[in-house]
Each structure stands twice: as C-alpha cells, then as structure tokens.
C-alpha cells in the first residue's frame, strides 16, 4: 500500500539528516536546544510527583487546570483562550489541520523554520514563501506583495505564519510591523494569522512584542522548550479566540489525548517560577554570545548578535564560493565542515531558497562544546582559505 500524495517527496528534514550523518566525534552546533540544565524548580516538581502516591492516569483532554491557569496568568487571558499541546509544533499541526482545506495556501517566511512547510503539506495545503526584510526582520510590504500576487480567488492565501525572533536568523519584529501585518490580514476575509513566538522570551537586550499586544484575532504558539530550557518535556500551547481553538482542540485530542501528566506538572512549576527562570536563561544566552565574540573566528564574531534566540545566521566565507554567501556554497561548505572539520552545522538551504549561501549555527549548547566547535571552525576556515 502506497502513502498518500501529500507524503510524496517528504523526508527527514535537512536539519536532522545533517546531524544524523555526522561522524561520532563531531561537535554539533546543529540542533536548536538549550545546553544549560533543566531549572531546579522543574526537577523538584518531577521528583515530588514521582514520589507522591497514586496512579499515572490520563490527563484531561484540555490539560491540567493548574497548567492552563499558569499559562493564562502569564498571557493575561482566560483559560478558554489557552490550548495546551504536546509542544508548539503539535499546536501548529492542530491549528493547520483544523483550519485548512486541501489546496489552501499558507504564507511562510523565507528563510524560515522548515516545519511550517511540512506541516502545511500534511494538512493538504500548499506553502508559498514571503521574503523577509533587512537582516531577516518582518517586512509588512513584502508580505503584502505576496498576498497581492496570490490574489483573492482560488489559490489565495488562507493563513499567514509569523516567527519572531525568527529561526534561523534570530531577527525580531517591531510592534509597528506587527500592527501593519495584523491590519493587512484583517482586510483579507477568511485569512488566519498565526504567530510562532517560542523564542520571544529568549531575548538578549530588549523584550520582543507579541502579536497579542496588537490583536487578539490571531493565534500565538509558544512552549517551554526554549526560554524555560525544557525541550524534552514536550509542552506547548496556543493562545487565541475560543472559536478558533475549539476545532484545533479536537485534532490535538485525537493526536495525543493530552500532554504527558508529569511534563505538565514540571511545566506548571517552570511557568510559576518565570521571574527566576527566564532571567537565568537570558544570562546563559548572553554568556554564549560572549563566547562567540571572544573565541569565534573574525568572520563569525563580527556578525553581531540577533534580537533573540541562539542561532548565528552566517554567510559562508569567501573561500567556499565565488563570493561570500555565493549561491550553492552553503551546503557544500557545511558538508566539508562536518566531514573534515569536525563540526556539524545546518546548511541555510534547509530554511528555504533565501537561505542558500548561508549556514545556521546553534550557540545554545554546552559552553565547552561551543568553545571547541568555534576553535575547530577557525582552524577549518584557515585551512580552507
């Protein structure tokens, strides 16, 4: 029996496949996850739950009420505006499956997280890329041009996905840009705006605005994976109007029943301790960017730091192509660095055509591994020049 048409051409993402094919002795700067310890408050909550008498029952489909309340308190909304999910990607899948029909079009950022395109396809939709502005920032005019190009009839855009700070660039979105995009989407009847904000609390200097600060008509997805340093818990959520979340809840219920009960307990503890957990995570992040500045080769350390997140988005050095960031050079350079230089990064082409000629380095891992990876990159760059 063959798979459905929507599965044809789908494969393991280039992010994962590049990491899976790496030699065992490599330093990995490929995967986007925090390399500092799970905060103590979560470990204590897990230990307390594990030693408490009782059974490990299914959770309510809606999730534990105490976690719903913790998310709602932090977001400043009602609990019926919160949908708890098994990670933010599950939230995105549930939302797309609930609100897209086969043949619908989803506008996604380029460069942007490849799962947006994959999930849209699994929902039967087609992804169309909209370009980002200078240094990867949200550009309302570029998005407007994409919507205009797609028209208003069949093939019109039905959903727009935002991501700020963005993966892979770390670029942010100004409040003014979010206001313009929200107004733009409101003018297009039947267009749903979804904002992926998993890196928003992991900023370096200035807090990043949320879509919810300019409109409550869209859906925002978040998780404890990045800023709360707990990707393995697989706990995320979507915020939005109850009418938009209601059909997505049914999809998520069919997928997962509910997030794992012990994970929800730990996530509740993390959210309740946000005033301590988040500043500590930002301090860890700043230490890693300082390591890049102090120990990275000049062509990397001179790029500066992004608005948030832990990705260094870099054009490949001139030795890898006809010019810095030359077309087609990113994947070849990344493969050489992986196979001969002992460091695994992600080719920029994994994030869309606009990423060609670039690579993404995750600086969020353990500090000692980051320092060693930068040393190896410096040596490899010198050898290749």
Secondary structure by P-SEA (a helix, b strand, c coil): cccccccccccccaaaaaaaaccccccccccccccccccaaaaaaaaaaaacccccccccccccaaaaaaaaaaaccccccccccccaaaaaaaaaaacccccbbbbbcccccaaaaaaaaaacbbbbbbbbcccccccaaaaaaaaaaaccccccccbbbbbcccccccccccaaaaaaaaaaaaacccbbbbbbcccccccccbbbbccccccccbbbbcccccccccccccccccccccccaaaaaaaaaaccccccaaaaaaaaaaaaacccaaaaaaaaaaaaaaaaaccccccccccccccccbbbbbccccccccccccccaaaaaaaaaaacccbbbbbccccccccccbbbbbccccaaaaaaaaaaaaaaaaaac
